[in-house]
Amino acid sequence: MTWLTAVSAMPTRRDEEPLITLLGVARRGCVPGRRAAARELVDIEVSVTAVNRPAPVLAQRAGPATQAEVPRAATHLTAAAPTHTTAADTTPATTVPHSSAATPAATQSTAGRPRSLSSVVAAYVALTKPRIIELLLLTTVPVMFLAQRGVPPLGLVVATVIGGTLAAGSANALNCVVDRDIDERMLRTRRRPLPRHQVSPRSALIFGVGLGVVATVLLGVAVNWLSAGLALAANVFYVIGYSLLLKRRTAQNIVWGGAAGCFPAMIGWTAVTGTLAWPPVVLFMVVFWWTPPHFWSLAIRYRADYAAAQVPMLPVVASSSTVAKQVVVYAWLTVATSLLLWPVASTSLVYPLVAAVLGAGFVAEAHGLLMRSRTTDDPVALKAMRLFHGSNLYLALLFLAVAVDPLLRG
């Protein structure tokens, strides 16, 4: 697993250290005149590298709103920084460990404090990203009902859920190790255990690998080895394919990397039947097409975060209208593919009717984003989070219909 230990440290500059010190002192109340400003700066959570470096090149390719967001935050940071000039101002950039002074003060708030058992357990649970696991299980269990043509054995469901939870938790924990430098810079992720130094990278790595081993063995012994192999493949693809290879290199990262989140549909089917068939492949593709609109809507809202972290998500490197057009295309592909399950799995009329109604709402919200993108590029005015939350509801209800349909047929 040496490929995980080779993750690069977050770069910094020596002339950024006075600001970091200022922020840390101000939050402790030792500099009353700057305490409120420092609190605001930490809440904004724009990378301190913005103080003495230009905004990332990625932001320059985005729309007008994004170009303004990172420099605006940098201006606030600069105003709070010391105004004198030292020899360090001309020092070349250096690379420092994650635990160095380059880490924002907000992420050091728990370092050195006594830790209770409950806080340690909570930190390790947070590494697994439970909310993402819930969504993955939502696409696993309903497919088991479809494969069984009724209610699957309870023991099999429990074993699949536990194994799937451990497998997904493993992938998420390893992703936290790989992305710890990005998480330190982003408002949305700065409170994860690694940026806050609640868990060391080495401990998180061991934890993630351990969960993956236990998940693979459990699924292989209690379910079947085909399901275990699919879960392991999803884990490896997410960590290596997405986190290490795609995320920082291409704007299409989530399109191809999101395939890892499609495997639960096939795992649910193989857990019951022991073989693959066309119905789980159709559902795999439903989640595949659904992922870009779902994640890009979130990335629109937090594009300044991604720009500061230099992650080339599509909303960072393209205008909002360009992103919205692609969102509409993927939304239509999602709905069209969902309707294919009707003839492929021989469902009753209940499923296609529900899929059509849900799909109309999903597509309408995607078109709404497109309409708003023609008049504004502001991430708040675009109301992209409406599509994000709506896409969650769409997928949940769609897979609920997948589970209910065989029960209605008796």
N, C-alpha and C positions, 0 to 999 in steps of 0.2 A: 504493500500500500504506500510505497514511497511517493507516488504521484500526488498524494494528498498533503504530504509534508513539505512539498516544494512550492506551496502557495506564497506569492511574493508579499513582502511587507508594504505597508502604505507609505509612500514617499512624503517627505516634508522638507522644510527649510529652516535653518537656524533662526532666521529673522522672524519666524512665526512664533517662536517660543515665548517672547514677552507677552504677546496677546493671550496665549494659552494660560500663562501664569496669571495675567490680569483677570481672565474669566474665572479661574479657579479661586483666586483670592476674593473677588467681588461676590461670588456666590456664597462665600463663608461670612460675608459681612464686614471684611477688614478694610474695604474701600467703599465707604458709604455713598460717596458721590457717584459711583459707577455701578452700584449694585443692581438697580432697576434695569439699566441698559444691558448689563451682562446677562440678567435673567432673560430678557427679550432675545438677546443674541443666541443663547443656548437653546431657547425654545424654537427659534428659526432653524437651527441645526444645519446651517450651510457650512460646507467644509472650510476649515481655516485656511486652506490653500488659496482661497479666493482673495485673501488680503494682499498677497504679494505676487500673485500670478494672474494672467488674464483668465477670463471665464473659459471653460473647456471649449475646445473646437467644436464639439458636438452641439453645444448650445447655439453656436453661431449659425448652424444650419437649420435650426428650428424656426418656428414662427416668431413674430414680434414679441408676443407675451413672454415666451421662454427666454428670449435674448435679454429681456429687461429684468427677469426675476433674479438670476444669479448675480449680475453686477449690482443690483439694488441691495441685495443682502451683503455683498462684499463692501459696499459703501458704508453700511452700518458697522460692519466689523472694523473697517479702517478708522472710522471716527472714534472708536473706543480704544484703538491701539496706541502705544506710546509714539510721540511725534518726533523724538530725537533719532538721529541716524548714527549707526555704529558700523564698525568694520564688518560685522556679520551681514550687513545688507548686501554685500557683494559675494557672499559665500555661495559656492555652487550647491545645488540640491544634493541631499544625502538621503540614504535609506536607513530607517531606524526600525527596531522591533515594534510589534503592536503594543507592548506595554510601556513604551517610552513616553516622554512628555508631549509627543505630537498628538496623543489621543485627546480629544476634547474633554473638558472637565466634567461634562455631564456624564460621560461614560466611565468615569473613575469614582463615581459616588459611592460604590459599594466596596471598593478595594480596601483591604486591611481591616474591615469590620468583622466582629464575631458573627459567625453564621450559624443559624439554628438548623436543625435537621429538616424542618418543613421548608425553609427557604432554599436549601440545597436541592431537595426533591422537586420543588417548584421550578427551579432553574433548569434541571434536566428535563422535566416535562415540557417546558417552554421550548427547548431545543428541538423537540419533535414536531412543533407547530400543529397543535391539536385541531385547530380550525380547518386546516387543509386536510387533515386525516378524515375529518367528518365528511367532507365533500367526496373524498375518494371512496369511503365506505358506502356512500349514497349511490355510487355507480357500481357497487359490487353486489350487495345483498339483493336488490330488485332483480338482477339478472339471474340469480339463483332461483328465484320463483319462476321466471320465464323458462329456464332450463328444466326445472322439475315439473312444469305444467301444473303447479300447485304449490303447496307449502313444503319446502325442503326440510330434511331432518334437522332438529334443533342442534344436536351435537355438531353436525357438519357446519352449520351456520356459525356457531360459536367459535369453532376452530379456525374457520376462514376469516372471521372478523378479527380474532386475536392475532393470527398470523399476518393478516393484511395491515393491521395497526402497527405491529412491530416493524414490518418491512417499510411502510411509509415513514414511520418515525426514524428509522435508520437513514433513509435517503435525505430527510429533512435535516437531521443532525449533521450529516456530512456536508450538506449544502451550506449550513451555518459556518462550518470550518473554512470552506473554500471562499465564502463571501464575507468573511469577517471584516475585511478592510472596507468593503462597500457599505456594510451595515453600520460601521462607525460614522460614515459621512451622511447617512440618510435619515431624515426626520422620521420616516415611517418605520425604520428598523433599528433605530439607535438604542432602544430599550431591550433588545434581545440579550440573552445571557453573555455571549462573548464580547460584544461592545462594552457591556457594563462590568466585565471582568468577574462575573459570578462563577464562570466555568473557564478553565484554561483550554486552549486549542488542543493540547495533547489529550486531556481528559475527554473532551467532546469527540475527538477522533476515535478513541478507544470505545467510548459509549456507542457511537454510531456503528462502528464495525461489529461490535458485540450484538447490538440489536439485529443487524442484518443476518448474522450467523444463526441466532436463535430463531428468527422468523423463517429462514430457509429450512432449517431442520424441522421446526414445528409443522409448517405447511406440508413438507414432504412426508412426514410420518403420519400426521393426523388427517391430512386431506389427500393429496397425491403429488407426485414429483413433477408433473407437468405444471400444476399451479405454482409449486415452489420455484420452478425454473423461470416462469413468466414473471413472478414477483422479483426474483433476483435480477432478471434482465432489465426490468423497469428501474430498479434501484441503480444499477450500473450506468444505464443510459442517462438517467437524471443527473447523477453526480459527474460522470466523465463527459458525456455528450453535451449536456446543457450547461452545467455549472462551470466546468473547466474549459470546454472548447468553444461553445457557441455564444454564451451570454455576453462576453466582452468583445466579441469580434464581428457580429453581424446584426443588422436591424431585424432580420428574420429569426432571431434567436428563439423567441417564444413559439413560433410556428412549428419548427422542427423539434425543439426541446420539449414542447408541451406534449409530445407523443408519449412521454413517460407517464403522464397522468391518465392516459387512455387504457392502460393495461388492466385496471381493476375490472372493467367490463368483461374482458376475456377470462380473467381469473375466476370471477363469479360463475361463469359458464362451465369452465373446466373443472371447478371444484365439485360440480354436480355430475357432469357427464364423463369427465376424464378425457374428453376429446375437444377439438376445436370445430366450429361450424360457421356458417355465414351469419346467423343472427348476432353473435358477439362481435364479429368483424364490422357489421353495420353500426352497432353501438360504439365500437372503438372509433369509427370515423365521425360519429355524431360529436363525441367529446373532442376529437381532433379539430374539427371545424369550429366548434364552440369556443375553444381556448383563446384564440387571438382576439375576438371581440371582447371577451371577458377580461383578459389581462391588459389589453391596450387601453380600455376605458379607465382602468386603475392607473396605468402609466401616464395617461393624459393629466390626471389630477396631480400626480407627483412627478411630473417631468422635470421640474427644477431640481428635485432630489437626484434623479437619474443623471441629469446633466452635470451636476456637481461631482457625482461619483464617476463620471465618464463611462457610463453604461449606455451603449447605443440602442436603446429601445426605440421602436419606430416613432413614437410621439416626440422623441428628442431630436431625431435627425430629419424629420419630415414635418410639413405643416399639418395643422389639425384637419384641414379639409382632405388632404391626402390620406390621412389615417382613417377618417370617417368613411371615405369611399371604400377602403378595404374592409372596414368593419361591416359595412352593408353587404358586401360580396360574401364574406364569411358567414354572416347571419343567414343569408338565403341558402347557402350550401348546408348549413346546419339543419335548417328546417326541411329542406328537400331530402336530405339523407335520413332524417328521423322518420319520414313517411315511408321510406323503403322497408322499414321493419314490418309493416303491415303484410305485404305479400311474402317477404322472405321468412318470417316467423309464423305466418298464418294466424295472425291475431284476429280478435273480433273487431267489430266496427268501433268499439269504445276507444281503443288506442288511437287509431288515426284521427278520430274526431277531437280527442283531447290534444294530440300532437299538433293538429292544424290550428286550434284556438290558441294554444300556448305559442306556437310559432308566429302567428299573426302579431301577438303582443311583442315578441322579441324583435321581429323585423321592424315593427313600427317604432320601437325605441331606438333602433339603429338608424333609421331614417331621420328621426328627430335629432339625433346627434349630428347627422350630416347637414341638416337644415341650419342648425345653430352654428356650425363651423363655417358657414358661408358669410356670417355677419360678425363673428368674433373669434379671436384666438386665445381668449382668456380661459384658463383651465377651470375657473369657478363658474363663469358664465356658460361654459359649454355643458355643465351639469352631467359630466361623464359618469359620475358615480351612480346616477340613476340607472344607466345601462349596466354598470358593474353589479349592483344589487339585483337588478331585474334579471340578469343572466343567471345568477345563483338560483333565484326562484324558478326560472324557466327549467333549468336542468333538474332541480329537485322534483318538481311536479311531473316532468316528462318521465323520469325513471320511476316515480311512484305509479304512473299509469302502466309502465312496463310490468310492475309487480302485481298490480290489481287486475289487469286484463285476464291472465290465466285463472284467477280465482273466480271471476265472474262467469267464465265458461264452465266452471265446475270440474 
